[in-house]
Structure formats: structure tokens, C-alpha cells
């Protein structure tokens, strides 16, 4: 460990990124590998702005989408260390809007067909996505349509976070608090609560408690005018080589946004996010600056889902078959069974973003891997989340399928050849990046 890679090894690690760009899968990417206290590899490939023909650079600023969630979790954990909040605290202590929540009798049922929530949502429920809150693409039926109509990627249409919270609280929960993992607006709510608990805003709390101490100078909810030339354009894509610019104007306003959502709203660079990941890898401190205690990092990166919750189908697959979920990150506990989703030793953790960003900390290998791109995949219609939770037969078949890798591989190849197969830009590149990185690191052992 700590040795340098041979040039041919670093070239092989970079090859999936170059191929992803050359094949027209994505416009551009930055990927890097940190291991044993040093940067082993960094690659910037492709274009950050196709129309202006500007290349991706190591300092390119990306919208990181749900890679914001672990950062919000760290700020919440910091407040816990300060005695401001506890995991078991009901969120009504800071968010009274959620005092009288109701739950759908059926996840796809009518918005009026509800019953009173059996207990209050807690801070832990938010941090583990067991609050019962949904996104439009993870909900079903009328609730999915209501969420899609009122919420989305843009926050600038809201007058205040108070208004946003009140409207969300007026809608029923998909499931009772604590019952199951259900990906949704939990971390957005957590972020607004963090701001209230800190007596500031989420943005100010992040700046004071994390970004300034660690020198993460390019991570924010806003890109100032003098840095906008570094920013990557967000592109939508439905076919290889076809990229359409998308506007997310909140990042480019004349002044910082009034509303900042902890679940999706940050921009960052490869070096800034590497610093954040190294802080977690090194037990809460990096470059002489301690952010969290080792115990807080342990809490964050330890599975908190029950065996029954891990058996639930998520995103149309048995997502937690071989990994759990801590306080804002997924955690690998069975590397062999998890191999179909990606490589990583027991205890590896991370969480990806909608635009294709991906990262993983591997404590056993003392490694950070990071992949940043900015491409919007085709969107799932509201209420058509492929959760497959309405059919026990479908759930059973799905679990069986993913327990038989050879059959799964065959069906995956068939799906890739089908015109109906959903396009997931960058996925093949990330998987290749993982594979080549692990092969290269094995050569150092």
C-alpha cells in the first residue's frame, strides 16, 4: 500500500472514462482514485460545454444532485455532537408542520383514503429514508402526481422553505414512519430542520461547519459569476451522442438562493468532494481538521435497516440484498453478492447522484473512488416507479433473478439490445472504472 501505480495501470483506470466519452455515452467526466494517503490517478475527459467546445478539467464544477445527501447528514451529525439534536428526537420539535401527519391506506390509493400516523417522524427516520415521505418517482397513484406537480428539481419558484415544508406536510405519507425504506424528500426536510436548529440556514451551517474548515471553496448551492466559466452544462440524453442542454437556473442567479435543499442542491468539484470523502475515510478528520468524531462516522456508516426492510424491493430491484443503509449512505456488507451492483470491500460506503455522479469510500483498502459527470437520464413518469411492491409474485421473481447472476447477466444483455431498455448514461463507465481500479490496487498488494 502507498506504492505508485505503473503507467499502464493508471491508463487502464482512465480507459472507461475515455471510452464513455468517445462512444457518445456522456459528454465529459472527471474520475480519480485516492489510496494509501496519495492521489493515484485523476482523469478529465470530454467536454463540459459542447456548444462552446470547452473541455472538462479537474477544477470543473458539477451539480452533484443526491451526492448532497451525505453532506447534509454530516451537518446533522455535527449538531448532534453539539447537543442540539438527537436521532430519536421527533422532527416536530423544529417542524411543527408535520405534527398531524396521515398515512395512505394503500400506497397507490386516493389522497383522502388515509389514517393518522401511528407516531411522529424522527430525525433518524429522515436520515435513513424511513419517514414515509416520497419523491414523485418513488410514490404511486395520486400522491405521485401531486408530488410531481408541486415539487421537482427547481426550488426557486417557492417563496420560502417554510412554504415548501407546509405544502409537503399537507400531503399524506406513503408508509408509516419507521416501517420501511422509501426514497424521497427526507433529506430535504432534514436540511431545512438543520437550518432551523442551527439558527441560520442550511447553506450557512454547511459553510461554517464543513466547507470553510476543510477548504471546500467550490462547494455551494450557488455558482458565483467569477466561477461560472468552470461549470459543466447539464445535458439531457435519450440516445448515445444526443445531448440537449438543460437549464437549472437557481445555480446561476445574481445572488445565492433563499431556499437550499439538503437532498439535491449542491455543486462541487472532484477535489472538494475528495476532501469530504477523505474526512470520512480518516474517521472524521482530514489534513489536521476534525469535523466529526470517530463514533459519529461509525454511526453514519453502519447499517440501520432491519432484515425485513432490506428484503423490500427498491428502484425495481433488491437494492439492499447485499448492502444496508446507514445515516445517509449505503454500506456494503456482502461484497460477493453485491458484485452485480459494483465492487467494494465489506464496509465500503457512498451514495450516487441523479446526474451520474458516484463515489465510494473503501475503509479496508483505504481508498476513495470518485466519478463526476452531469447528464440527466430519461425520466420515469410519476407513479411509474417500478417499485414492484404491489405484487408479491413480482417481488419473489425479482429476488430469485438477482440471486442467479448468470440468468441476470443474460437478461441484462437482452435488455441492452432492446429499444425499450432505459438509457442510463455513465453506468457502464462507472462499472468499468471500479473494475479497473480494483484490479490495479490488487497489483500493489
Buried (B, 14 or more C-beta within 10 A) or exposed (E): EEEEBEEEBBBBBBBBBBBBBEEBBBBBBBBBBBBBEEEBBBBBBBBBBBEEEBEBBEBBBBBBBBBBBBBBBBBBBBBBEEEBBEBEBBBBBBBEBBEEBBBBEEBBBEBEEBEEBEEBBBBBBBBBBBBBBBBBBBBBBBBBBBBBEBBEBEBEEBEEBBEBBEBBBBBBBBBBBBBBBBBBBBBBBBBBBBBBBBEBBBBBBBBBBBBEBBBBEBBBBBBEEEBEEBBBBBBBBEEEEEBEEBEBEBBEEEEBBBBBBBBBBBBBBBBBBBBBBBBBBBBBBBEEBEBBBEEBBEBBBBBBBBEEBBBBBBBBBBBBBBBBBBBBBBBBBEBEBBBBBBBBBBBBBBBBBBBBBBBBBBBEBBBBBBBBBBBBBEEBEBBEBBBBBEEEEBBEEBBEBBEEBEEBEEEEEEEEEEEEEEBEBBBBBBBBBBBBBBEBBEEBE
